[in-house]
Amino acid sequence: MKIRDIMTSPAVTVNSSTPVTEVAELLARRGFTSAPVVDDDDALIGIVTEADLISGRIRPDPRVHGRVAPPLVAPAVEVFHVMTTPVESVTAGADVSDVAAMMLDERIRCFPVVDGLTIVGVVTRRDVLAAVARPDGAIRAEIDALLLSAPDLAPAHRWQVTVQGGVADIADFQDRADDRLQAGALAEHVRGVVSVQVRHQTSDPS
């Protein structure tokens, strides 16, 4: 499964000169944890996260601390001064498993997806989780549809697909090894598939 199969596109970006308060309102309203930052040429230059926007902007409450807090240092007004840079990005053709490992290892919640310097989408932990959480019935239906639409894999009734926990088992009632390789390749690209087993089934499907 590739990033293009699960990413959110088009991406919602902000300009480096966008006011911090405006970006905070955007993230809160849309339920985002971050947003890619672009320059005036729409090239990716950073990312702004919830943590970037919160840092240094919340004044302690004297009712809790029992004293008047010193005044805050004047916070940055524009995103350019609070964004995280440089920013890591991935391509649409990247393997979801590789990106998921990077998210966990580096504690990254969101990657901009780029084509050169142009942002074509974003992929978040939530996108990966949604793929993992896809119902088995929906996965099976998509695999069935792919096998049905592939003329080289006819007749459609020769295949029997079961999916459990994202693991797809495809039984082939005809003994054609090349066809099984093609069927497996099609199924591997279906969103939510964890692994695929394609095997020759000798008994009659009827």
Contacts in CASP RR format, 6 or more apart in sequence:
PFRMAT RR
TARGET T0000
AUTHOR 0000-0000-0000
METHOD contacts of the structure
MODEL  1
MKIRDIMTSPAVTVNSSTPVTEVAELLARRGFTSAPVVDDDDALIGIVTE
ADLISGRIRPDPRVHGRVAPPLVAPAVEVFHVMTTPVESVTAGADVSDVA
AMMLDERIRCFPVVDGLTIVGVVTRRDVLAAVARPDGAIRAEIDALLLSA
PDLAPAHRWQVTVQGGVADIADFQDRADDRLQAGALAEHVRGVVSVQVRH
QTSDPS
1 95 0 8 1.000
1 96 0 8 1.000
1 97 0 8 1.000
1 131 0 8 1.000
1 188 0 8 1.000
1 189 0 8 1.000
1 190 0 8 1.000
1 191 0 8 1.000
1 192 0 8 1.000
1 193 0 8 1.000
2 92 0 8 1.000
2 93 0 8 1.000
2 94 0 8 1.000
2 95 0 8 1.000
2 96 0 8 1.000
2 189 0 8 1.000
3 90 0 8 1.000
3 91 0 8 1.000
3 92 0 8 1.000
3 93 0 8 1.000
3 94 0 8 1.000
3 95 0 8 1.000
3 96 0 8 1.000
3 99 0 8 1.000
3 113 0 8 1.000
3 123 0 8 1.000
4 92 0 8 1.000
4 93 0 8 1.000
4 113 0 8 1.000
5 96 0 8 1.000
5 131 0 8 1.000
5 189 0 8 1.000
5 191 0 8 1.000
6 96 0 8 1.000
6 123 0 8 1.000
6 127 0 8 1.000
6 128 0 8 1.000
6 130 0 8 1.000
6 131 0 8 1.000
6 191 0 8 1.000
7 92 0 8 1.000
7 113 0 8 1.000
7 120 0 8 1.000
7 121 0 8 1.000
7 122 0 8 1.000
7 123 0 8 1.000
7 127 0 8 1.000
8 121 0 8 1.000
8 122 0 8 1.000
8 123 0 8 1.000
8 124 0 8 1.000
8 127 0 8 1.000
9 113 0 8 1.000
9 120 0 8 1.000
9 121 0 8 1.000
9 122 0 8 1.000
10 120 0 8 1.000
10 121 0 8 1.000
11 36 0 8 1.000
11 112 0 8 1.000
11 113 0 8 1.000
11 119 0 8 1.000
11 120 0 8 1.000
11 121 0 8 1.000
11 122 0 8 1.000
12 26 0 8 1.000
12 30 0 8 1.000
12 32 0 8 1.000
12 35 0 8 1.000
12 122 0 8 1.000
13 35 0 8 1.000
13 36 0 8 1.000
13 37 0 8 1.000
13 38 0 8 1.000
13 42 0 8 1.000
13 119 0 8 1.000
14 22 0 8 1.000
14 23 0 8 1.000
14 26 0 8 1.000
14 35 0 8 1.000
14 36 0 8 1.000
14 37 0 8 1.000
14 38 0 8 1.000
14 48 0 8 1.000
14 79 0 8 1.000
15 37 0 8 1.000
15 38 0 8 1.000
15 39 0 8 1.000
15 40 0 8 1.000
15 79 0 8 1.000
16 37 0 8 1.000
16 38 0 8 1.000
16 39 0 8 1.000
16 45 0 8 1.000
16 78 0 8 1.000
16 79 0 8 1.000
16 80 0 8 1.000
16 83 0 8 1.000
17 78 0 8 1.000
17 79 0 8 1.000
17 80 0 8 1.000
18 78 0 8 1.000
18 79 0 8 1.000
19 77 0 8 1.000
19 78 0 8 1.000
19 79 0 8 1.000
20 53 0 8 1.000
20 57 0 8 1.000
20 75 0 8 1.000
20 76 0 8 1.000
20 77 0 8 1.000
20 78 0 8 1.000
20 79 0 8 1.000
20 82 0 8 1.000
23 35 0 8 1.000
23 48 0 8 1.000
23 53 0 8 1.000
23 79 0 8 1.000
24 53 0 8 1.000
26 32 0 8 1.000
26 35 0 8 1.000
27 33 0 8 1.000
27 34 0 8 1.000
27 35 0 8 1.000
27 50 0 8 1.000
27 53 0 8 1.000
33 49 0 8 1.000
33 50 0 8 1.000
33 109 0 8 1.000
33 110 0 8 1.000
33 124 0 8 1.000
34 47 0 8 1.000
34 48 0 8 1.000
34 49 0 8 1.000
34 50 0 8 1.000
34 109 0 8 1.000
34 110 0 8 1.000
35 47 0 8 1.000
35 48 0 8 1.000
36 44 0 8 1.000
36 46 0 8 1.000
36 47 0 8 1.000
36 87 0 8 1.000
36 112 0 8 1.000
36 119 0 8 1.000
36 122 0 8 1.000
37 44 0 8 1.000
37 45 0 8 1.000
37 46 0 8 1.000
37 47 0 8 1.000
37 48 0 8 1.000
37 79 0 8 1.000
37 80 0 8 1.000
37 83 0 8 1.000
37 85 0 8 1.000
37 87 0 8 1.000
38 44 0 8 1.000
38 45 0 8 1.000
38 119 0 8 1.000
39 45 0 8 1.000
42 118 0 8 1.000
42 119 0 8 1.000
43 117 0 8 1.000
43 118 0 8 1.000
44 87 0 8 1.000
44 89 0 8 1.000
44 112 0 8 1.000
44 114 0 8 1.000
44 117 0 8 1.000
44 119 0 8 1.000
45 83 0 8 1.000
45 85 0 8 1.000
45 87 0 8 1.000
46 83 0 8 1.000
46 84 0 8 1.000
46 85 0 8 1.000
46 86 0 8 1.000
46 87 0 8 1.000
47 83 0 8 1.000
47 84 0 8 1.000
47 85 0 8 1.000
47 87 0 8 1.000
47 110 0 8 1.000
47 112 0 8 1.000
48 79 0 8 1.000
48 82 0 8 1.000
48 83 0 8 1.000
48 84 0 8 1.000
49 84 0 8 1.000
49 109 0 8 1.000
49 110 0 8 1.000
52 82 0 8 1.000
52 83 0 8 1.000
52 84 0 8 1.000
53 82 0 8 1.000
55 82 0 8 1.000
56 72 0 8 1.000
56 73 0 8 1.000
56 75 0 8 1.000
57 72 0 8 1.000
57 75 0 8 1.000
59 69 0 8 1.000
59 72 0 8 1.000
60 69 0 8 1.000
62 68 0 8 1.000
62 69 0 8 1.000
76 82 0 8 1.000
87 112 0 8 1.000
88 102 0 8 1.000
88 106 0 8 1.000
88 108 0 8 1.000
88 111 0 8 1.000
89 111 0 8 1.000
89 112 0 8 1.000
89 113 0 8 1.000
89 114 0 8 1.000
90 99 0 8 1.000
90 102 0 8 1.000
90 111 0 8 1.000
90 112 0 8 1.000
90 113 0 8 1.000
90 114 0 8 1.000
90 123 0 8 1.000
91 113 0 8 1.000
91 114 0 8 1.000
91 115 0 8 1.000
92 113 0 8 1.000
92 115 0 8 1.000
92 120 0 8 1.000
92 121 0 8 1.000
96 128 0 8 1.000
96 131 0 8 1.000
99 111 0 8 1.000
99 123 0 8 1.000
99 128 0 8 1.000
100 128 0 8 1.000
102 108 0 8 1.000
102 111 0 8 1.000
103 109 0 8 1.000
103 111 0 8 1.000
103 125 0 8 1.000
103 128 0 8 1.000
109 124 0 8 1.000
109 125 0 8 1.000
110 122 0 8 1.000
110 123 0 8 1.000
110 124 0 8 1.000
110 125 0 8 1.000
111 122 0 8 1.000
111 123 0 8 1.000
111 124 0 8 1.000
112 119 0 8 1.000
112 121 0 8 1.000
112 122 0 8 1.000
113 119 0 8 1.000
113 120 0 8 1.000
113 121 0 8 1.000
113 122 0 8 1.000
113 123 0 8 1.000
114 120 0 8 1.000
131 191 0 8 1.000
131 192 0 8 1.000
132 192 0 8 1.000
132 194 0 8 1.000
134 166 0 8 1.000
134 191 0 8 1.000
134 192 0 8 1.000
136 163 0 8 1.000
136 164 0 8 1.000
136 165 0 8 1.000
136 166 0 8 1.000
137 163 0 8 1.000
139 163 0 8 1.000
139 166 0 8 1.000
139 168 0 8 1.000
139 190 0 8 1.000
139 191 0 8 1.000
139 192 0 8 1.000
139 193 0 8 1.000
140 161 0 8 1.000
140 162 0 8 1.000
140 163 0 8 1.000
140 168 0 8 1.000
142 190 0 8 1.000
142 191 0 8 1.000
143 161 0 8 1.000
143 163 0 8 1.000
143 168 0 8 1.000
143 170 0 8 1.000
143 186 0 8 1.000
143 187 0 8 1.000
143 190 0 8 1.000
143 193 0 8 1.000
144 156 0 8 1.000
144 159 0 8 1.000
144 161 0 8 1.000
146 186 0 8 1.000
146 187 0 8 1.000
146 190 0 8 1.000
147 153 0 8 1.000
147 156 0 8 1.000
147 159 0 8 1.000
147 161 0 8 1.000
147 170 0 8 1.000
147 183 0 8 1.000
147 186 0 8 1.000
148 156 0 8 1.000
150 182 0 8 1.000
150 183 0 8 1.000
150 186 0 8 1.000
152 179 0 8 1.000
152 182 0 8 1.000
153 159 0 8 1.000
153 179 0 8 1.000
153 182 0 8 1.000
153 183 0 8 1.000
157 173 0 8 1.000
157 205 0 8 1.000
158 172 0 8 1.000
158 173 0 8 1.000
158 174 0 8 1.000
158 205 0 8 1.000
159 170 0 8 1.000
159 171 0 8 1.000
159 172 0 8 1.000
159 173 0 8 1.000
159 183 0 8 1.000
160 170 0 8 1.000
160 171 0 8 1.000
160 173 0 8 1.000
160 201 0 8 1.000
160 205 0 8 1.000
161 168 0 8 1.000
161 169 0 8 1.000
161 170 0 8 1.000
161 171 0 8 1.000
161 187 0 8 1.000
162 168 0 8 1.000
162 169 0 8 1.000
163 169 0 8 1.000
163 193 0 8 1.000
165 194 0 8 1.000
166 192 0 8 1.000
166 193 0 8 1.000
166 194 0 8 1.000
166 195 0 8 1.000
167 193 0 8 1.000
167 194 0 8 1.000
167 195 0 8 1.000
167 196 0 8 1.000
167 197 0 8 1.000
168 187 0 8 1.000
168 190 0 8 1.000
168 193 0 8 1.000
168 195 0 8 1.000
168 196 0 8 1.000
168 197 0 8 1.000
169 197 0 8 1.000
169 199 0 8 1.000
170 180 0 8 1.000
170 183 0 8 1.000
170 184 0 8 1.000
170 187 0 8 1.000
170 196 0 8 1.000
170 197 0 8 1.000
170 198 0 8 1.000
170 199 0 8 1.000
171 199 0 8 1.000
171 200 0 8 1.000
171 201 0 8 1.000
171 205 0 8 1.000
172 179 0 8 1.000
172 180 0 8 1.000
172 183 0 8 1.000
172 198 0 8 1.000
172 199 0 8 1.000
172 200 0 8 1.000
172 201 0 8 1.000
173 201 0 8 1.000
173 202 0 8 1.000
173 203 0 8 1.000
173 204 0 8 1.000
173 205 0 8 1.000
175 200 0 8 1.000
180 198 0 8 1.000
180 199 0 8 1.000
180 200 0 8 1.000
181 198 0 8 1.000
183 198 0 8 1.000
184 196 0 8 1.000
184 198 0 8 1.000
187 193 0 8 1.000
187 196 0 8 1.000
187 198 0 8 1.000
188 196 0 8 1.000
END
